[in-house]
Amino acid sequence: MSIAGLRRAMGESVRRSVSGLPREFWWLWTSTLVNRLGAFVATFMVLYLTIERGYSASYAGLVASLHGLGGVVSAVGAGVMTDRLGRRPTLLIAQLSTAASVALLGFMQHPAAIAAVAFLVGMTSNASRPAVQAMMADIVKPEDRVRAFSLNYWAINLGFAISSVAAGFIAEYSYLAGFLGEAAMTLACAVVIFLKLPESRPERAPVDGKSEPAAEVGMRTVLRDGRFMSVVGLSFVVALIFQQGFVGLPVAMGTDGFSSSDFGMIIAFNGVLIVALQIPVTRFIEHRDTRRLLILSSALAGYGFGLTAFAGSLAVYALAVLVWTIAEIINAPTQTSLVVRLSPVHGRGRYQGMYTMSWAVAGLVAPLMSGFLIDHYGADWLWGVCAVLGTVAAGGYWLLMRGLPKEEVDVGFDRDSGSGPDARTEPGTEREPGTEREPGTEREPGTGPVAEAAKSPAP
C-alpha cells in the first residue's frame, strides 16, 4: 500500500471512530482532556515525598495509600449522589473541591498535614468518576458505548502523555508549581461542565401502568449481585497491577539512579502508546470474545510488569511499558462496557461507584504492597508478585465465564446495543441487561450477561 493509500485508510478509520456521537459527549470528552492535562499529584506524589522531601519509601507508600483510602471513601458515596442528586451537580462539587484541596496540598509542610490533605485529595478527585461514566452511558447509544469509552480513555491518556512530560520538568523546577497548575486545570474543567453540560439523569417512569415510579436501586442490590461483584473483585486484582506504574515504578527507577524527568518520559510513553493505538485496537476488539479479551489483558498486565525485573536501562523499561500498555488498551473499554451492561439504568451511579471503588481500593493497597516489598525484599520481588497476580486474574476470568459458549459471549457483550439475536428493542432505547423489564425496574441480583455464563468477565 502506498503512503497516500495508508493515509486515506487511517483517515477513514479515524472518521468512522469519531462520527455519530452526540455533542454532549464531546463536551464531556473535552472536560476530561482538560482535567488530565493538569495531572500532577497522582503521578509525582511518590517522587515528591522521597526525592524532594527526603521521606522513606514506606512513608511515601503510606501517604499514597491514604490518597487511595480517600477514593475508597468517596466512591460509593459519589455513586449514590450521582443517582440521587444528579450527574452534573456531582461533577461540579467534585471538581471544585479537588481544585481547592490540590492547591492546599502544595503548601503543606508537616508530615501529618501532608497525609491528611492527601487523603482529602484522593476523596475529592475520585468522586467524579461514577458521574462521568454514568453520564456517558446516559448520553451515548448502547451500540456506540465501547467506542465512546475508548475515545474518553484516549482523551485521558492524550492529556496524561502531555502533562507527564511537562510535569516532569516542572517538578525539577518547582513541585509547588505543579500542584497549583493541576488546581487551575481542574477548575477549568469545572467551568466547562457548568457552561456546556446539561443534566442527563434519566427520569423514573411508572411501571406496569402504575402512577408511582419504579423503586430505586439500592446498594444492597449491588452487593447481592454475585456475578457483578465477582467482576469487581477481578477488576481490583488487575487494578492492583496497573497501579504499580505510579507507585512502584517511580521508586524502582529512583533506586536505579534515574531522575524525575526520566520517569516522566517513561510513563509518558504509556500515554503516547495509548494515543497512537487506542482507536485502531478498539475497532479490532469491539465485537470480539469478551472472555478472551479479559483473560489476555490480565495476563499481559502481569507479565508486562514482571518484565520490569530485568530492566536496567530506559530501553528495557520502555519495552515493559509497551507490554502492559497493550493490556491496558484492551482491558479499559472491555471492562467498562461490561460494567455498564450489568448495571440497571437507574442504578448506574451505584454500580459505577462500586466498580470505581475496586480501583480506589487498589490505590490504597498498591502503595503499601510496593513500599513493603521494595524496602524489605527489593523491587524484583514486586515485579514477580505482579506476574503472579496477572495469572490469577486471567484464571479468575476464565473460571467466571468458562461455562458460556463463544456465541453466547458475543450475544451477552452486544445485547444492550440491540445487535444480539434476542434483542427486541429499538436502537438507542434502554433495556436492562439480560432482562425484558421496562427501564427503571430493579434487576434481580445475579442476572445479566455474566450471570448467564455462570448458569450454563476494567483505571
PyMOL commands that set and color helices and strands:
alter all, ss='L'
color gray80, all
select helices_A, chain A and resi 3-18+23-37+41-52+57-84+87-105+111-126+128-139+142-173+175-196+219-224+226-245+248-255+260-285+290-310+314-341+345-376+379-401+406-417+449-455
alter helices_A, ss='H'
color red, helices_A
deselect
rebuild
show_as cartoon
